[in-house]
């Protein structure tokens, strides 16, 4: 009987199902910040991408305007 495949193949390029813990933690911080931005703006509809990009910029840094 053959052994079941091990988890060693889970990290092959193109497989986004397994992300390093660092990336997941950063994404969680971006998600929480985007939510807080949304709340601060009164919960407008249709601005999800704006909030996500602003939060990502704030968390990851970027050139100062």
FENBELVEN-V360912 format. One record per residue. RES is the residue in one letter. SS is DSSP state (H for helix, E for strand, L for the rest). PSI is psi as a letter, one per 40 degrees, with the letter a starting at -180 (* if undefined). OMEGA is omega as a letter, one per 40 degrees, with the letter a starting at -180 (999 if undefined). Layout:
((RES;SS;PSI;OMEGA) (RES;SS;PSI;OMEGA))
This chain:
((X;L;h;a) (X;L;i;i) (X;L;i;i) (X;L;i;i) (X;L;i;i) (X;L;i;i) (X;H;e;a) (X;H;d;a) (X;H;e;a) (X;H;d;a) (X;H;f;a) (X;L;i;i) (X;L;h;i) (X;L;e;i) (X;L;h;a) (X;L;e;a) (X;L;d;a) (X;L;h;i) (X;L;i;i) (X;L;i;a) (X;H;d;i) (X;H;d;a) (X;H;d;i) (X;H;d;a) (X;H;d;i) (X;H;d;i) (X;H;d;i) (X;H;d;i) (X;H;d;i) (X;H;d;a) (X;H;d;a) (X;H;d;i) (X;H;d;i) (X;H;d;i) (X;H;d;a) (X;H;d;i) (X;H;d;i) (X;H;d;i) (X;H;d;a) (X;H;d;a) (X;L;e;i) (X;L;e;i) (X;L;f;a) (X;L;i;i) (X;L;i;i) (X;L;e;a) (X;L;e;a) (X;H;d;a) (X;H;d;i) (X;H;d;a) (X;H;d;i) (X;H;d;a) (X;H;d;i) (X;H;d;i) (X;H;d;i) (X;H;d;i) (X;H;d;a) (X;H;d;a) (X;H;d;a) (X;H;e;a) (X;L;i;a) (X;L;i;i) (X;L;h;i) (X;L;h;i) (X;L;*;999))
